Amino acid sequence: MRKRVSKQNKHEKATISLKKIFIITVIFLILAGMMSVMATNQKLTSVKILLSSGYEMNVMTTNTKVSDILAENHIVVLDDETVTPNINDELSDNRTITITKGAKEANDDSYMTAEEILASYTQIVEKVVTEEVEIPFETITKDVSNGSYATQNRVVQTGENGLKRVTYRIRYQSGAEIEKTEISSEIVKEPVDKIVEVRTKQVTSRGGIVKGSVAEYQAYAEKRCFDYGWSDADFQALVKLWNKESGWNPAAHNSSSGAYGIPQALPASKMATAGTDYLTNYKTQIEWGLSYIKSRYGTPSAAWNQSCSRGWY
């Protein structure tokens, strides 16, 4: 009787153990199914991570918090680095995490985050453009006055701008030109120089046109000085004297005193003793002037000294 009871108890205990195992198995299967459903409901997202070194990573994650995403990809943020969005924030809509060198100062309004930089970026457009550009002409002046005191300018050739065709590479940003580089150029039309001649001015005296130049007047006076037996120093004194009086201008007229001509004769009619053409002939004026100096002072040097000391001769 005891043996039967013992066998029966053993059988009941074995039955209870099997039931426990079954229940535990069912519970485990239910929990596994729930976890599978939860895992299925989590969405995988593609996230771009821009490191401060310039390296770019594209990762897949179910996390939405910046710190979690960095942690699961074993990325450590250094003290001198800044994370955008903030490391404790949720991922932004552009699904980009940017790590830059340098921490943002609290009161630095000029600081721009990586998102702000990306938002302000505008694509650069490059174009090749050909333009026609004017080549300015040059002005050339030629002095043909032979040292004349009285001169006038005369344009003997008008200037014309040239033209060249230039090809540029131009870069634009937001519609504004930011860079312009010349690629090539081609001369379409050569410029024409403007030529101006400086000529002896035809001086009109009270008696007509006085021809000649200062160089001619002085050359004649130098020859006559040597004829008088005067030295080169006397001639140089004469040049200074008549430069002061008239600038060697045969038509020079002093409106205050009435003095006239190269030697500034006062009155002008005095020179008629050397020739009736004294108003228009520089030789007549020089002849009278030298004769006057000879009779009054002896030499041009003495006449020049008189002029320097008293202001007249």
Summary of the structure (lengths in Angstrom):
residues: 313
radius of gyration: 54.8
end to end distance: 179.0
largest distance: 190.0
contacts: 807
relative contact order: 0.07
helix: 36%
strand: 29%
